[in-house]
Amino acid sequence: MKLASVAFTALTAMMIVSPASQAQEKAFPTKTVSIVVPFTAGSGSDTSARFFGEQLSKAFNQSFIVENRPGASGIIAVNTVKNAPADGHTILLASNSPIAVNPVTIKNLPYDPIKDLKPISGVTRGMNGLVVAPGSSIKNLADLVAAAKQREVAVGTYSDGYKLALEWLSNQTKVKFTNVSYKGGAPIFTDVIGGHLEVGLVDMGGAAEMLKSGKLRAIAVSGETRHREFPDVPTIKESGYPEYVNYSWTSFYVRADTPDDITKKLADAMQKALHSDAAKEFVKKTGGELMPHTAEAMREYQNTEIARFRRIAETAGIKPQ
């Protein structure tokens, strides 16, 4: 009788708790969700954040807005998410720079990209491109290397990831390029078009429309193979530097202590969005590639990329600063 009484009490408690738990699970999101982007509007990361924010908005019937928090190599954006409540209403659009490059290049980083952040999913990846103005005398990578041997050549980048990629290119080509740091891709495009900057090292997704319209011209790309939208542009690899292959990528993260049920809801919604026809059309237009990693796969990929960037830094002689 006593056992039966205990069992009945436990069952009753479950019946009482269960509806409340279900109601709590259905409560997310309860307000506008912010997607914090570490770059200015117009960059490839920003474009991806806005597209997938729209898809998540439709999935949850709630507003998802983009907040651009550029500067400090992504630290400002990461701290914005780190300091927000761990309730899933603030998401980081993490490029490879703040969560895979910064641990390699920055001393005393004010966050731990593994301990402080939890992945939701991969988003997109894209090869980098060296871009110049249409009338530039630099027609290919060989011209760029030759010019850098004769004079100072300034190359615009907008994160430590691109800076590291440029330093690696310097190491491979045995010439020195002058890095000029920007807060995003859009001002690089403006300065290259206006003749204030000779070369930009940028995300091909963000530059795609400018390239198609003829406002910019790509002289080389960093992919394993040529870009499907720009098949006439050779890779750096085939231009005489077979070890040079580099991609920039984006992913969604939240605070590490965000409840698992909320993270799962976001992760499940992202998987549906990533495998949708709309997503396939999006990357077709922007010139990127989908990177539909699950949360678990994204964490594994992040660790692999940190190790890769560490090897690149060592090869290029880059020390944490």
C-alpha positions in Angstrom: 0.0 0.0 0.0 2.8 2.3 0.9 4.6 1.7 -2.5 1.3 2.2 -4.3 0.8 5.5 -2.4 4.3 6.7 -3.4 3.8 5.8 -7.0 0.5 7.6 -7.1 2.1 10.7 -5.5 4.9 10.7 -8.1 2.5 10.2 -11.0 0.3 13.1 -9.7 3.4 15.3 -9.4 4.4 14.5 -13.0 0.9 15.3 -14.2 1.0 18.7 -12.4 4.6 19.5 -13.6 4.2 18.4 -17.1 1.7 21.1 -18.4 3.8 23.8 -16.8 7.0 22.4 -18.4 5.3 22.2 -21.8 4.0 25.8 -21.4 7.6 26.9 -20.6 9.0 25.2 -23.6 6.4 26.9 -25.9 7.4 30.3 -24.5 10.4 30.9 -26.7 10.7 33.4 -28.3 8.7 35.8 -26.2 10.2 39.0 -27.8 12.3 40.3 -30.6 15.5 38.3 -31.2 18.7 40.1 -32.0 21.3 38.7 -34.3 24.6 40.5 -33.5 26.9 40.8 -36.4 30.6 41.8 -35.9 30.8 43.7 -39.3 29.1 46.6 -41.0 26.0 46.3 -43.1 26.8 45.1 -46.6 29.4 42.5 -45.7 28.9 38.8 -46.5 28.3 38.0 -42.9 25.6 40.7 -42.6 23.9 39.5 -45.7 23.7 35.9 -44.3 22.5 37.2 -41.0 19.6 39.1 -42.6 18.5 36.2 -44.8 18.5 33.6 -42.1 17.0 36.0 -39.6 14.1 36.4 -42.0 13.8 32.6 -42.2 13.8 32.2 -38.4 11.3 35.1 -38.1 8.9 33.1 -40.3 9.6 29.9 -38.4 8.9 31.4 -35.0 6.4 34.1 -36.0 8.5 36.6 -34.2 10.8 39.4 -35.2 14.5 38.7 -35.7 16.6 41.8 -36.2 20.2 42.4 -37.1 22.4 44.5 -34.9 25.7 45.5 -36.5 28.5 45.8 -33.8 31.7 46.1 -35.8 35.2 46.8 -34.4 37.8 45.3 -32.1 38.2 42.1 -34.2 34.7 41.0 -33.3 35.2 41.4 -29.5 32.5 44.1 -29.3 30.0 41.8 -30.9 30.9 38.7 -28.8 30.8 40.8 -25.6 27.4 42.0 -26.6 26.1 38.5 -26.7 28.1 37.4 -23.6 26.6 40.2 -21.5 23.0 39.6 -22.7 20.6 37.3 -20.8 21.2 33.6 -21.6 17.7 33.2 -22.9 18.3 32.7 -26.6 17.0 36.2 -27.6 20.5 37.4 -28.5 22.4 35.3 -31.1 25.9 35.8 -32.4 26.5 35.6 -36.2 30.0 34.3 -35.6 32.5 34.5 -38.5 35.7 32.5 -38.2 37.5 35.5 -36.9 36.0 35.9 -33.4 35.7 32.2 -32.6 38.6 30.6 -34.4 41.2 33.3 -35.3 41.1 35.5 -32.2 42.2 32.7 -29.8 45.3 32.4 -32.0 46.1 36.1 -32.6 45.0 38.0 -29.5 46.6 37.9 -26.1 44.3 38.0 -23.1 41.1 37.6 -25.1 38.2 38.7 -22.9 36.2 35.7 -23.7 36.7 32.0 -24.3 35.0 31.0 -27.6 34.6 27.4 -26.4 33.5 27.9 -22.8 31.5 31.1 -23.2 29.6 30.3 -26.5 27.5 27.4 -27.6 26.9 26.6 -31.3 23.5 26.5 -32.9 24.5 25.6 -36.4 26.8 26.4 -39.3 25.5 29.0 -41.7 27.6 29.6 -44.8 31.1 29.5 -46.1 32.8 31.4 -48.9 36.1 31.7 -50.6 38.0 35.0 -50.4 38.8 37.1 -53.3 41.5 39.7 -54.2 39.6 42.6 -55.8 40.7 45.7 -57.6 39.1 48.5 -59.6 38.1 47.7 -63.2 40.8 50.0 -64.6 43.6 48.7 -62.4 46.9 47.8 -64.0 46.9 44.7 -61.8 45.3 42.0 -64.0 46.3 38.9 -62.0 48.1 37.6 -59.0 51.5 37.6 -60.8 51.0 41.4 -61.4 50.1 42.0 -57.8 53.3 40.1 -56.6 55.4 42.0 -59.1 54.0 45.4 -58.0 54.6 44.5 -54.4 58.3 43.8 -55.2 58.6 47.3 -56.6 56.6 49.4 -54.3 54.2 49.5 -51.3 50.9 47.8 -52.1 48.0 48.4 -49.6 45.5 45.7 -49.2 42.2 46.3 -47.3 41.0 43.7 -44.8 38.2 43.8 -42.3 39.0 41.3 -39.6 41.9 39.3 -38.1 40.8 36.4 -40.2 41.5 38.3 -43.4 44.6 39.9 -41.9 45.9 36.4 -41.2 45.0 35.3 -44.7 46.9 38.2 -46.1 50.0 37.5 -44.0 49.9 33.9 -45.1 49.8 35.1 -48.7 52.8 37.3 -48.0 54.6 34.3 -46.7 53.7 32.2 -49.7 54.6 34.8 -52.3 57.7 36.1 -50.4 56.5 39.7 -50.7 55.2 42.2 -48.1 51.7 43.7 -48.4 50.6 46.6 -46.3 47.5 45.7 -44.4 44.8 48.4 -44.0 42.2 47.5 -41.5 38.5 48.3 -42.1 35.4 47.6 -40.1 33.6 45.8 -42.9 33.5 44.9 -46.6 31.4 47.8 -47.8 33.9 50.6 -47.0 36.6 48.5 -48.7 34.5 48.3 -51.9 33.9 52.0 -51.7 37.6 52.8 -51.4 38.7 50.4 -54.1 36.1 51.8 -56.5 37.0 55.3 -55.6 40.7 54.8 -56.1 41.6 55.3 -52.5 42.7 51.6 -52.0 44.5 49.5 -54.5 43.4 46.0 -53.5 40.8 44.4 -51.2 40.9 40.9 -49.7 37.2 40.2 -49.2 34.5 37.6 -49.0 33.3 36.7 -52.5 29.7 36.5 -51.3 29.7 40.1 -50.2 31.5 41.3 -53.3 29.4 39.2 -55.8 27.0 42.0 -56.9 29.8 44.5 -57.3 31.7 42.0 -59.4 28.8 41.1 -61.6 28.0 44.8 -62.2 31.6 45.5 -63.2 32.3 47.9 -60.4 35.0 45.6 -59.0 37.2 43.0 -60.7 38.6 39.9 -59.0 42.1 38.8 -59.8 42.2 35.6 -57.8 40.2 33.5 -55.4 41.2 31.4 -52.4 39.1 28.3 -53.0 40.1 24.7 -53.7 38.6 25.2 -57.1 37.4 28.2 -59.1 34.3 30.1 -58.1 31.2 28.8 -59.9 29.9 32.3 -60.5 33.3 33.6 -61.7 34.9 30.7 -63.6 37.4 33.0 -65.4 39.0 34.0 -62.2 41.9 31.7 -61.3 42.5 30.4 -57.8 45.6 31.4 -55.8 46.4 27.7 -55.7 46.6 27.3 -59.4 48.5 30.6 -59.8 51.6 29.1 -58.3 50.9 28.7 -54.7 49.4 25.1 -54.3 49.2 25.2 -50.5 47.0 28.3 -50.3 43.4 27.5 -49.8 41.3 29.5 -47.4 37.5 30.0 -46.7 35.7 32.4 -44.5 32.6 31.0 -42.8 29.7 32.0 -40.6 27.8 30.2 -37.8 25.2 31.0 -35.2 26.1 30.9 -31.5 24.4 31.8 -28.2 25.7 32.0 -24.6 27.0 28.7 -23.4 24.5 28.7 -20.5 21.4 29.1 -22.7 18.9 26.4 -21.8 19.3 23.3 -24.0 15.6 23.3 -25.0 15.9 26.8 -26.4 19.1 26.0 -28.2 17.5 22.9 -29.7 14.5 24.9 -31.0 16.9 27.3 -32.7 19.1 24.5 -34.0 16.1 22.6 -35.4 14.7 25.7 -37.1 18.1 26.5 -38.6 18.4 23.0 -40.1 15.1 23.4 -41.8 16.1 26.8 -43.1 19.5 25.5 -44.3 18.0 22.7 -46.3 15.2 24.8 -47.9 15.0 25.8 -51.5 15.1 29.4 -50.4 18.5 28.9 -48.8 19.9 27.2 -51.9 18.7 30.1 -54.0 20.2 32.6 -51.6 23.7 31.1 -51.8 23.3 30.8 -55.6 22.7 34.5 -55.8 25.4 35.6 -53.3 28.1 33.2 -54.6 28.6 31.4 -51.3 28.0 27.9 -50.1 25.7 26.5 -47.4 27.5 25.1 -44.4 24.6 23.1 -42.7 26.6 21.8 -39.7 24.5 20.7 -36.7 25.4 22.1 -33.3 27.7 19.1 -32.6 29.4 19.2 -36.0 29.9 23.0 -35.7 31.8 22.6 -32.4 34.0 19.9 -33.9 34.6 22.1 -37.0 35.4 25.1 -34.8 38.1 23.1 -32.9 39.6 22.0 -36.2 39.7 25.5 -37.6 41.4 26.8 -34.5 44.1 24.2 -35.0 44.3 25.2 -38.7 44.7 28.9 -38.0 47.3 28.2 -35.4 49.4 26.3 -38.0 48.9 29.2 -40.4 50.0 31.7 -37.8 53.1 29.7 -37.0 54.0 29.4 -40.7 53.6 33.1 -41.2 55.5 33.9 -38.0 52.5 35.7 -36.4 52.5 36.0 -32.6 49.5 36.8 -30.4 49.3 40.5 -29.7 
